[in-house]
Amino acid sequence: MLALDVSAPRVVDQKYELVELLGLGSMGEVWTARHVGLDQTCAVKLIARETHESPAAAILRFTREARIAAALSRKTRHIVAVTDFGSDDGGPYLVMELLDGQALDECLVRGCTTEEASLIVSQIAKGLGVAHREGILHRDLKPANVFLTRGEDGERVVKLLDFGIARLMVEPLKPITVKGVVVGSPAYMSPEHVCGESLDARADVWSLAVLAFETLTGELPFAAETTHETLRRIAMFEATPVRKLRPDASPALEAFFARAFARNIEDRFQKAEDLSRAFSEALAPKPIVVEAPQRDPRIRTAAIAVACALVVVLAALFVARMSSFSDVHAPVAEERTYGAQPITAPIPPPPLETPSSVPEVTPPNALPLPPPPSPSQKPIARPQKPNVDPSSIF
C-alpha cells in the first residue's frame, strides 16, 4: 500500500491537502481532502502502485475511471461525480465529491428492512441502467462500492462508486487477474465471469441479484469457507434457498431468485431495471382475498322458499290492514243481507218541502192577485198595434 506519513499534512499535486483516511483497500486509499485554492472539501482516491505492472498502467486505469465516472455522473445522480484527476510524485490520484453517509456494507451489519432493500436495489439499477446504455460494465458491484447518502430534501440517495475496473462492452476480453489479484469480488461474480467468458450487462445484473439476496438475508447466496469453494458453488449454481435464511419468504420471492440465478443466461433477467421491478413486486404485500364459502344448493332453495312465504304473509297482512282501515272510515249505512253477501242500502236524501206545506205570507198593503185562470178559460188576447209605414205620414 502507499507509504504515507500521516503525522504531517501532505498536499497532493500542490492542490489537495489530505485530512483524514476514509477507506482502505487492496487497490488504494480514499482520503478526505481540502482544495487549497478553493478551500472546499472533497474526496481524493490514491491508487496502490504495487498492484499494477507499471505506473503507466495505474495512470491509465485512473484516467479511464475519471472519464467514465465524470461522463456517467452527468446523466444520473446515482453514480459518484468525479471532478479531477492527475498524478504527482506519490502516484496517480482521483478527486470525487465528498459524500455524507455510509457504505452499504456498514448498513448490512445492522440489517435492512424490506423497504430499504427494495429502495437500494431500485436505485442501484438506475445507475447501472445508465452505464449499460452507455456501453459500460461496472464489473465490481459489491456493498463496499455502494454508498447511501441523503439528498437536499432528506430523501435516501444511493450512489455507485469505483469504476476503476469498469470496461467497455466492445473491448476485447482481458484476464480477470493482475499479478495474482482477482479483478472483481469473487462472491459477486457471475458464472460467466468466473469461467473467464466474455461479459455483457447481464454480469452486473447477476451481481445486483446477489446484492438483493444479501440485503434481505444478511448472507451471501454462494457463501463458502474459501474463495475456491465460493467460485465452485457459483459455477455449479448452488445458491442457498432464500427460505432457509428467511422462513417468511413468499413463493414470489423464491421464484424471483430462482430466475435471477438460473443456469441458462437467457432465462435470467436481461436488464437491471427488469430485475429491480420484479424484486419490488416480489416484496410487495399481497392483498388478502377471502373467498365466499360454498353453500349447499338445497339450503339456497329452502331460503328462497322461506322468503317467498314471508312475502305472501306480509302481503296478506297488508290487505287485511287496508280492509280494516276502510271499514272504520266508511259512512254508516244500513246493511241488508242477501245470502252470504252483505249489501249496503244507499242513504235516502231528505224529503223536499212541497209548496202546500209552506205558509203563505202576505205583505201589508199588497194588492190582491188575480185568481189563476181556470183550464176552461181562454187567455185574453191583447190587441196588436197596426204596423204603420213611416213614409205614409208625409
Secondary structure, DSSP 8 states (H G I E B T S, - for coil): -----TTS-EEETTTEEEEEEEEEETTEEEEEEEETTT--EEEEEEE-GGGSSSHHHHHHHHHHHHHHHHHHHTT-TTB--EEEEEEETTEEEEEE----EEEHHHHHHH---HHHHHHHHHHHHHHHHHHHHTTEE----SGGGEEEEE-TTS-EEEEE---TT-EETTS----SEETTEESS-GGG--HHHHTT----HHHHHHHHHHHHHHHHHSS-TT--SSHHHHHHHHHTT----HHHH-TT--HHHHHHHHHHT-SSGGGS-SSHHHHHHHHHHHHS------------HHHHHHHHHHHHHHHHHHHHHHHHHHHHHHHHHS----EEEETTEEEE----------GGGS-----TT---------TTS------------GGG--
